[in-house]
Amino acid sequence: MIRILSTFVILWAGAAQAEVQIKTPTSPGGIAAWVVEEPSIPFTALEIMFSGGAALDPRDKRGAAYLMTGLLEEGSGDMDAQAFAAAQEALAASFGFDVYDDTVTISVRFLTENRAESLALLKTVLTQPRFDPEAIERVRTQVLSILAI
């Protein structure tokens, strides 16, 4: 009993001293961010949210936002889907794209030591999506089957 209690006290004391510092910078363009840094953790996690989402899809184009985000994982620049997946794996990086009614989110995780390369890959995904015809048809079929549920 005393051993359990002493372990609890040590853990509680450590937790009480761990204070999270949240920085709130704003870019010159007005984009606000929350930044939490912990140098002992060897990875970086980003969560990017954009206003918009499925609610903005035209009535006759339901699923357009889902189609767009699904295609972002299908390659960019000179990389097809397989090369893109291999590039992520080589960097120990993962990118996730989600659509909600009022937002589109991008979740990014990578080893901090691979920050420059991972952010360059993310930039390529966002600025040079491929939208190959066969990928469009495959993802379109997936989105339609999801919407039919």
Secondary structure per residue as TSV (DSSP state, phi and psi in degrees):
chain	resnum	aa	ss	phi	psi
A	1	M	-	360.0	-44.6
A	2	I	H	-64.7	-37.8
A	3	R	H	-64.0	-43.6
A	4	I	H	-63.4	-43.9
A	5	L	H	-62.8	-42.8
A	6	S	H	-66.5	-37.1
A	7	T	H	-63.2	-43.1
A	8	F	H	-60.7	-44.2
A	9	V	H	-62.7	-41.8
A	10	I	H	-64.5	-45.8
A	11	L	H	-64.1	-42.3
A	12	W	H	-63.6	-42.0
A	13	A	H	-64.1	-40.7
A	14	G	H	-65.6	-41.9
A	15	A	H	-66.2	-37.3
A	16	A	H	-64.9	-30.2
A	17	Q	H	-83.6	-20.9
A	18	A	-	-78.6	102.3
A	19	E	-	-107.5	130.1
A	20	V	-	-86.2	124.5
A	21	Q	-	-100.4	118.3
A	22	I	E	-108.0	120.7
A	23	K	E	-94.8	145.9
A	24	T	-	-127.8	69.8
A	25	P	-	-73.6	156.2
A	26	T	B	-128.4	131.2
A	27	S	-	-72.0	164.4
A	28	P	T	-58.6	-25.6
A	29	G	T	-85.6	0.8
A	30	G	-	93.6	10.0
A	31	I	-	-82.7	122.0
A	32	A	B	-92.9	148.6
A	33	A	-	-141.1	155.8
A	34	W	-	-113.7	130.1
A	35	V	E	-125.9	126.5
A	36	V	E	-122.8	123.8
A	37	E	-	-114.4	136.6
A	38	E	-	-141.1	96.6
A	39	P	T	-62.0	-17.2
A	40	S	T	-79.0	-12.2
A	41	I	S	-96.3	125.0
A	42	P	-	-85.6	19.0
A	43	F	E	-133.9	162.4
A	44	T	E	-116.1	138.1
A	45	A	E	-126.4	129.9
A	46	L	E	-121.7	141.2
A	47	E	E	-128.8	114.2
A	48	I	E	-112.8	129.4
A	49	M	E	-121.7	134.0
A	50	F	E	-117.2	139.6
A	51	S	E	-67.9	145.2
A	52	G	-	136.5	-136.5
A	53	G	-	108.2	-168.6
A	54	A	G	-62.6	-29.0
A	55	A	G	-62.8	-20.3
A	56	L	G	-90.6	-4.2
A	57	D	S	-61.5	135.7
A	58	P	-	-60.5	150.4
A	59	R	G	-54.1	-40.1
A	60	D	G	-86.1	3.7
A	61	K	G	-130.6	39.3
A	62	R	T	-56.8	131.1
A	63	G	T	98.3	0.9
A	64	A	H	-60.1	-42.3
A	65	A	H	-65.5	-39.8
A	66	Y	H	-64.0	-40.5
A	67	L	H	-61.1	-46.5
A	68	M	H	-59.7	-49.3
A	69	T	H	-68.9	-34.3
A	70	G	H	-64.1	-34.3
A	71	L	H	-75.8	-21.5
A	72	L	H	-63.1	-25.4
A	73	E	T	-87.1	1.0
A	74	E	T	-98.1	19.7
A	75	G	E	113.1	159.7
A	76	S	E	-158.0	156.6
A	77	G	T	56.4	-128.9
A	78	D	T	-93.4	11.1
A	79	M	E	-102.8	126.5
A	80	D	E	-79.8	-175.1
A	81	A	H	-58.9	-41.0
A	82	Q	H	-68.5	-41.3
A	83	A	H	-67.1	-37.4
A	84	F	H	-63.4	-46.1
A	85	A	H	-61.8	-40.1
A	86	A	H	-65.8	-38.6
A	87	A	H	-64.2	-42.3
A	88	Q	H	-61.4	-46.1
A	89	E	H	-62.5	-41.5
A	90	A	H	-62.8	-29.7
A	91	L	T	-94.3	-0.5
A	92	A	T	54.8	44.9
A	93	A	-	-116.8	153.2
A	94	S	E	-140.7	139.7
A	95	F	E	-122.4	134.3
A	96	G	E	-129.8	139.4
A	97	F	E	-124.5	126.2
A	98	D	E	-131.6	150.5
A	99	V	E	-119.9	132.6
A	100	Y	-	-122.6	177.1
A	101	D	S	-57.0	-44.0
A	102	D	S	-113.7	0.5
A	103	T	E	-145.0	159.3
A	104	V	E	-120.8	131.5
A	105	T	E	-120.9	150.5
A	106	I	E	-125.5	122.4
A	107	S	E	-108.4	126.4
A	108	V	E	-128.6	132.9
A	109	R	E	-136.9	135.9
A	110	F	E	-159.9	159.9
A	111	L	E	-65.3	135.8
A	112	T	G	-59.7	-34.1
A	113	E	G	-65.2	-17.4
A	114	N	G	-104.9	21.3
A	115	R	H	-55.7	-52.7
A	116	A	H	-60.0	-46.3
A	117	E	H	-68.2	-39.1
A	118	S	H	-66.9	-42.7
A	119	L	H	-68.1	-33.4
A	120	A	H	-64.6	-40.5
A	121	L	H	-64.6	-43.2
A	122	L	H	-60.6	-43.5
A	123	K	H	-59.2	-42.2
A	124	T	H	-62.1	-43.6
A	125	V	H	-59.1	-42.6
A	126	L	H	-81.4	-25.4
A	127	T	H	-107.9	-15.4
A	128	Q	-	-135.6	51.3
A	129	P	B	-64.5	148.7
A	130	R	-	-84.9	-45.2
A	131	F	-	51.1	50.4
A	132	D	-	-63.5	141.1
A	133	P	H	-54.4	-42.9
A	134	E	H	-68.1	-34.2
A	135	A	H	-68.8	-41.0
A	136	I	H	-58.5	-47.0
A	137	E	H	-65.8	-41.2
A	138	R	H	-64.2	-48.3
A	139	V	H	-69.4	-37.0
A	140	R	H	-58.9	-44.8
A	141	T	H	-61.3	-41.4
A	142	Q	H	-63.2	-46.3
A	143	V	H	-63.1	-43.5
A	144	L	H	-62.3	-38.4
A	145	S	H	-68.9	-35.5
A	146	I	H	-67.3	-42.4
A	147	L	H	-68.0	-25.3
A	148	A	T	-74.6	-16.0
A	149	I	-	-71.3	360.0
